[in-house]
């Protein structure tokens, strides 16, 4: 059997690298499959869509799955089972990035189950795979007859030394001050997510435009590939919804004005929900006498009533500039916050904005507490991480708990990226932040950022600047062309609006963002207005939280671990650890500390953590003893350990002793060593002798006595003594002296 003929298309990036898209060779029983390759990085993407929707399904059951095969990087998984297990947080985040761009591009009335699977099958460290995942998923769909308003693609843009580039290597990623992922169609930006180091709004827009230019090339390549394959048109026919136009008209006629009045009357989330529900029940009451008719119309009524709610709320904002809780578009909900709420945590805060509340705690640990990242792309210890929890009671619901959701992973990652920029590089701690959302009515991830800032400052972590966050919304009307940007959106405004744009930053610039756009054709002008309005909102919130605490505490709390970092020569690491860890384990037990040693090049980096400063100092002293190396010329306070006729042995550190010779004790000649065992004496380390023994001296630390002057007329005439001070034998001339001209040299000479 011959190898199937593959169809390929090529994309040339701005830096000259090429991306190839291939189909027709692998996974041919899927509706669509492609292999996307750049350098040595390869992704296989497949899509399968059922022909019909499952009974009762009135939404799009789309699943996007992304997995990294460890063989892609020539590695075996490090877990117990030695096989790929549940997806890592990074894999989940990539799934979300792709899902958030794909989902709005399927028709609203298409409800068949769709499964997109993306696998990393080869990895080249010069090409990050998640930057290609959106392209691979879209290309797999684009070559099929599945209804889809694409193609789309994604590009990862970084800025290094002022230069923007696309789809960087992992190494370059670490050097950048802008790192954003942008998803878009040919005409519109659909999704933006990333982190930055306090950049301006204009710099962010520039990066988005740069990404869109690259994305357009990738979309054109997909269109060419779809034309070659020839299966993309016409799209398959489907009928996944039934409608009753008579009931639709009746619902709009009888309910719109009532819903508008409810929406226009300021109320809280629960009260408003009850009033909307009452309008629906009042409408359905007219069918109460006919159970069969009630059962028939109820599904239609609920769909159309939702549309009525959405349109009433949107028109109220566009026409009257009034929101569901009575605010105008720019106003931020009331805020209160508190720190040091949890006595057991190392730092804690409550942040409440309107009906959204986060209780956040900070825990400080050592390098042993770091989050171990083990993936195909990287293996490292994460020293700062944030976990976000969204329990059902926060929205007044009772639902099953099924572990950490993709949404929780995504929201936690956004808040973590927002705060990473202000964690000092020399921070000695492993820092874990946990945000528990206790109430939710819009923008709980931004509440997490604000509460996280407060909790870090309460913990005494010396963050460089406080960070705040805000969620922006958008309401548009295609017919009139009107639009309104909303600051600090409610949950209903997120659900019924056209955009969810979260922006975080310090007073000096943006640190992270996440944007999802639900409509086609959002202009850059609207995006710029949203960013500038977000800046005003961020600064307002920042002023509010700094009223609670304006700067980090000077030190960590008494019960929090104190951290000391010291460095030793690599050769001493084994001596500190001891055989089988005996020495370091005993040291931790004796000093009630946690000690971690890490080898970095030629240095051993030691972290000592404990709650008692004196015990930490005791651990430091013990390590200094073990790793002691005397320095020539340094003065040490030693203890006499043994006295001999010719001198004393002095210990200047435990296990380190040298000879203080009797001639080095004082300038005067001594007949006896004037010390006893246990005496303390200050000595200077003079180096080593020929036998590599230490030489110590005390007399060099003492003033040198002046030489006594000789009385006039005493002593032998010049030439009668040798240079060594001893008397010459009679008749011996000084060396080199010539005999007189009339004198014969003596035989002795």
PAKOL-128993 format. One record per residue (C-alpha): x, y, z; residue in one letter. Coordinates in steps of 0.5 Angstrom, whole numbers, plus 500, padded with zeros to 3 digits. Example, Ala and Ser with C-alpha at 12.3 -4.5 7.8 and 13.67 -1.06 7.14 Angstrom:
525491516a 527498514s 
***
This chain:
500500500x 503507498x 503513503x 497517502x 498524498x 498530503x 496537502x 500542505x 500550506x 506554508x 506560513x 512565513x 512569520x 515576520x 522573522x 522568516x 521562520x 516557516x 509554519x 507548515x 500545515x 499538513x 493534512x 491527508x 496523512x 494522519x 487520523x 483520516x 477517520x 476524524x 472529520x 478533520x 485532522x 492536521x 499536523x 502543524x 509544524x 514549526x 522547526x 522541530x 515542534x 509538531x 502538533x 496533531x 489536531x 483532530x 475534530x 469530530x 462533530x 456529531x 451530525x 445531530x 444534537x 442530543x 435530545x 434536550x 441540549x 440547547x 447549547x 454547544x 457541547x 464543545x 470540548x 477542547x 482537549x 490539549x 495534551x 503534551x 506527550x 512526553x 515522548x 515529544x 521531548x 524525549x 522524556x 519519560x 513522565x 516522572x 510520576x 509513579x 505510573x 510513568x 505515563x 501521562x 496522567x 491528568x 492534564x 497539568x 495546569x 499549563x 495544559x 488546561x 490553560x 492552553x 485548552x 482555555x 485559550x 483555544x 476554547x 475561548x 476563541x 473557537x 466557541x 464564539x 465562532x 460556531x 453558530x 448560536x 443554533x 448549532x 448544538x 451537536x 457535540x 464537537x 470534540x 477538538x 483534540x 490537540x 496533541x 504535542x 507530538x 514533537x 517538541x 523543539x 525548545x 526554540x 518553538x 513554544x 507549542x 501553545x 502558540x 500553534x 494550538x 489555536x 492554528x 492547529x 484546531x 482552527x 485548521x 482541522x 475545522x 476549516x 477543512x 471540514x 463541512x 462543520x 458549520x 464554523x 464562522x 472561522x 477560520x 481563526x 488563529x 492565535x 499568535x 504569542x 507576541x 513578546x 517584546x 524584548x 529590548x 523594545x 522589539x 516585538x 516578535x 511572534x 511565537x 518566541x 522560544x 522559552x 528562553x 526568549x 520568553x 523569560x 527576557x 520579555x 516585558x 510583554x 507576553x 500576550x 496571546x 492574541x 486570538x 482573532x 479572525x 481575519x 476581521x 476581529x 480580535x 476575539x 481573545x 487577548x 490574554x 497575557x 502579562x 506585562x 511589566x 507595567x 506597560x 502603557x 495602554x 498604547x 504599548x 498594549x 494596543x 501596539x 502589541x 495586539x 495590532x 502586531x 499579533x 493580528x 497582522x 501575523x 494571524x 491574518x 497570514x 495564518x 488564516x 489565509x 493559509x 488555512x 483558506x 488555501x 488549504x 481548505x 480550497x 485544496x 482539500x 475541497x 470538503x 469545506x 463547502x 458547502x 457546510x 453540512x 445542514x 442541521x 436543524x 437543532x 432548534x 425548533x 421555534x 414557535x 414565532x 407566535x 409564542x 416569541x 411575539x 407574545x 413573550x 416580547x 409583547x 407582554x 414581558x 418586555x 416593558x 415589565x 422586564x 425593562x 421596569x 425591573x 431592570x 431600571x 429599578x 436598582x 436592586x 441587588x 442580585x 437576589x 432581589x 432582581x 432575580x 426574584x 423579580x 425577573x 422570575x 416573577x 414576570x 416569567x 411566572x 406571571x 406570563x 406562564x 400562569x 395564563x 397556561x 396553568x 389550566x 392546560x 397542563x 399539556x 399546553x 403549559x 408543557x 409545550x 410552551x 414552557x 421551553x 419556548x 417561553x 424560557x 428561551x 424567548x 424570555x 431570556x 432574549x 427579552x 431580559x 438581555x 435586550x 431590555x 438590559x 442592553x 437598551x 436601558x 444602558x 444604551x 438609552x 438611559x 445610561x 442606567x 445599569x 441593573x 444596580x 443603578x 450605577x 452609571x 457606566x 463609569x 461608577x 465602581x 461599586x 462600594x 468597596x 471595603x 477591605x 480588611x 487585613x 490580618x 483577619x 486570620x 490569626x 493563623x 495565616x 502569615x 498574611x 490575610x 485580607x 478580605x 476584599x 469586598x 466590592x 459590591x 456583592x 463580590x 468578596x 474574596x 478571603x 485571601x 491568605x 498568604x 503562606x 510563606x 515557606x 522555604x 525552597x 522545599x 515548599x 516550591x 511548586x 514542582x 513543574x 514537570x 512538563x 515536556x 517544555x 520545562x 522542569x 523547574x 520549581x 515555582x 516559588x 510564587x 503561585x 496562587x 490558587x 483560586x 477556589x 470558587x 465554591x 458553589x 455557595x 458563593x 452564588x 447561592x 447554589x 448547591x 451543586x 456537586x 464538587x 468535582x 475537583x 478544581x 475546574x 478549568x 475556570x 478556577x 485554574x 484560569x 482565574x 487563578x 493563573x 490570571x 491573578x 498570579x 500573573x 498580575x 501579581x 508576579x 511583576x 511586583x 514580587x 521582588x 527578585x 531577591x 525574595x 527568599x 520565600x 516560597x 509564597x 502561596x 496565595x 489562596x 483566594x 476563596x 471566593x 465567598x 460571594x 460572587x 456577582x 462579577x 469579577x 471575582x 478574579x 479581580x 477581587x 482576588x 488580585x 486586590x 485581596x 492578594x 495585594x 493586601x 494579604x 502580601x 503586604x 500584611x 504578610x 510583610x 512581603x 516587600x 512587593x 515593589x 508596588x 500594590x 496592584x 489592583x 484589577x 478591574x 473587569x 470591563x 464590559x 461592553x 454593550x 453595542x 447595538x 448594530x 442597528x 444604531x 451603532x 451605539x 456602544x 457603552x 463601555x 462599562x 466599568x 466593574x 461589571x 456585574x 455577573x 449579569x 452584565x 458579563x 453574561x 448578557x 454583554x 458583548x 465583552x 469581558x 475585559x 479584565x 485589566x 490589572x 496593574x 500598578x 499606578x 504606573x 502600568x 498594566x 501587569x 496582566x 489582562x 484577559x 479579554x 473575551x 469578545x 463575543x 461579537x 464580530x 468587528x 470590535x 474596533x 480598536x 477605538x 472601542x 478597545x 482603546x 476607550x 475600554x 483600556x 483608558x 476607562x 479601565x 485605567x 481610571x 477604574x 484601576x 486607580x 480608583x 480601586x 488602588x 486608592x 481604596x 485598598x 491602600x 487606605x 487599608x 494598608x 499603604x 505599604x 508592606x 509591613x 517592615x 517584617x 513578617x 509576623x 512573629x 509566627x 511566620x 518563618x 524568618x 528566612x 536567611x 539565605x 547564605x 552561600x 557556601x 563553597x 560547593x 565542596x 562543603x 555541601x 556534603x 559536609x 553540611x 548534609x 553529612x 552521611x 545519610x 543526611x 545525619x 548532620x 543536617x 537532620x 540533627x 541540626x 534542624x 532538630x 536542635x 534548632x 527547630x 528550623x 527547616x 534547612x 534546604x 541546600x 541547593x 547547588x 547552583x 554552579x 560552584x 555555590x 551551595x 545556596x 542554603x 536557606x 534557613x 527558615x 524558622x 520562627x 525564632x 531568630x 536566635x 535559633x 536561626x 542564628x 544558632x 543554625x 548559621x 553559627x 553551626x 554551618x 559556619x 563552623x 562546618x 564550612x 569554616x 576556611x 581561614x 583567610x 590569610x 591575614x 585575618x 584575625x 581570629x 579569637x 581562638x 582557644x 588554647x 587546646x 594544648x 600546651x 607544649x 614546650x 615549643x 608553643x 601552644x 595549639x 590554638x 583552635x 580558631x 574554629x 571547631x 576542628x 580547625x 587549629x 594551628x 600552632x 602558635x 610558636x 613560642x 617565638x 610568635x 607569642x 611576644x 616580641x 620578647x 624572648x 620567652x 622561656x 615558657x 609558654x 604563658x 598559657x 593554659x 588549656x 582553655x 585560655x 582565649x 587568645x 587573639x 591570633x 592572626x 593567621x 599567617x 598562612x 601554611x 608552612x 612547608x 608541611x 601544610x 600546617x 597552619x 601558622x 599563627x 602569630x 600573636x 606578636x 604581630x 598584633x 602587638x 606594638x 613592636x 618595641x 623600639x 630597638x 635599644x 640604642x 648602644x 652607649x 657611645x 664607645x 661600647x 662594642x 667592637x 669596632x 666596625x 668590621x 669585628x 662582627x 659578622x 653580619x 649575623x 651579629x 656573631x 664575633x 669573627x 675569629x 681573630x 685575623x 678573619x 677579614x 670581612x 667577606x 670580599x 675585603x 682585599x 688584603x 693590603x 698591597x 704589601x 700583605x 700576603x 693573603x 693568609x 692561608x 686561612x 683566607x 
***
